[in-house]
Amino acid sequence: MIHTLMLCMLPGIPWHINDPVVQQMHISATKWRRYYQVAPQTLDERCCILAQRHAEYMAKYEWYEHGRHDQVIHRGPTSAAACISGWVYSPPHFGWLLSNTRKCGWGHAVSRNGIHYWVGVFK
């Protein structure tokens, strides 16, 4: 069974605000942007949905590939911090984390074999 994001629906509060993995990814990426004096990005619900759908797709099919959106992907790390660190130490991926985009979204899913898939989407 694939472990996917539980969309927590509290009245008036978008699901991505309540998801702890999304929040951890956003906090970690924001710290790096602050360190390099780059303006923070807004955590965007639509970007999170796109990221989550792609993470779930990769986990379901255990197929590791970029989707149709401006995104970064990662396979393997078991924590949000380890995922972001992996992108930080990969110049092309780090460029996306520091890009001039104003919105971002994050997604995460685990395959039936326990492999973690991570996605960041930028607009």
C-alpha positions in Angstrom: 0.0 0.0 0.0 1.3 3.5 -0.9 1.4 5.9 2.0 0.2 9.3 0.7 -0.6 12.6 2.2 -3.8 12.8 4.3 -5.6 15.9 3.2 -6.6 17.4 6.6 -9.6 19.6 6.0 -10.2 22.0 8.8 -12.8 24.7 8.1 -11.2 27.6 6.4 -7.7 26.2 6.6 -6.1 24.8 3.4 -4.8 21.3 3.8 -1.2 22.2 3.0 -1.0 24.5 6.1 -1.8 21.5 8.3 0.5 18.9 6.7 3.7 18.5 8.9 5.9 17.2 6.0 4.9 20.1 3.8 5.6 22.5 6.6 9.0 21.0 7.4 10.0 21.2 3.7 8.9 24.8 3.5 10.7 25.8 6.7 13.9 24.2 5.6 13.9 25.7 2.1 13.0 29.1 3.6 16.0 29.0 5.9 18.3 28.4 3.0 16.7 31.3 1.1 17.1 33.5 4.1 20.8 32.5 4.4 21.4 33.5 0.8 19.4 36.7 1.3 16.7 35.6 -1.2 13.1 36.7 -0.7 10.9 34.1 0.8 8.4 32.2 -1.3 4.7 31.8 -0.5 3.6 28.3 0.2 0.9 27.9 -2.5 -1.9 25.4 -2.3 -2.0 24.8 -6.1 1.7 24.2 -6.2 1.4 21.8 -3.2 -1.3 19.9 -5.0 0.8 19.5 -8.2 3.8 18.4 -6.1 1.8 15.9 -4.1 0.2 14.4 -7.2 3.5 13.9 -8.8 5.1 12.4 -5.7 2.1 10.0 -5.4 2.5 9.1 -9.1 6.2 8.3 -8.7 5.5 6.3 -5.5 2.7 4.3 -7.1 4.7 3.3 -10.1 8.1 3.5 -8.5 9.0 5.6 -11.6 11.4 8.5 -11.0 11.0 11.3 -13.5 10.3 15.0 -13.8 6.8 16.0 -14.5 5.4 18.9 -16.6 6.0 21.6 -14.1 8.9 23.7 -12.9 10.0 21.3 -10.2 12.7 19.4 -8.4 12.4 15.7 -7.5 14.2 13.4 -5.1 14.1 9.8 -4.3 15.4 8.1 -1.1 15.7 10.5 1.8 13.5 9.6 4.7 13.1 13.1 6.2 12.2 16.5 4.8 15.5 18.0 6.1 17.5 15.3 4.3 15.6 15.9 1.1 16.2 19.6 1.1 19.8 19.1 2.0 20.1 16.8 -1.0 18.8 19.6 -3.2 21.0 22.1 -1.6 24.2 20.2 -2.5 23.1 19.7 -6.1 23.8 22.9 -8.0 20.9 22.6 -10.6 18.4 21.7 -7.9 19.7 24.4 -5.5 19.2 26.9 -8.3 15.5 26.1 -8.1 15.4 26.5 -4.4 16.9 30.0 -4.8 15.0 30.9 -7.9 13.1 34.2 -8.4 9.8 32.4 -8.3 7.3 33.7 -5.8 5.3 30.6 -5.1 6.3 27.1 -4.1 4.7 23.8 -3.1 5.9 20.5 -1.7 4.9 16.9 -1.9 5.9 13.6 -0.5 4.8 10.0 -0.8 6.2 6.5 0.1 6.0 3.6 -2.2 4.8 0.1 -1.2 8.5 -0.8 -1.0 9.2 2.0 1.4 10.9 4.3 -1.0 10.4 8.0 -0.3 9.6 10.3 -3.2 9.8 14.1 -2.9 8.7 17.0 -5.2 9.0 20.7 -5.1 7.0 22.9 -7.6 7.8 26.5 -8.3 5.7 29.3 -10.0 
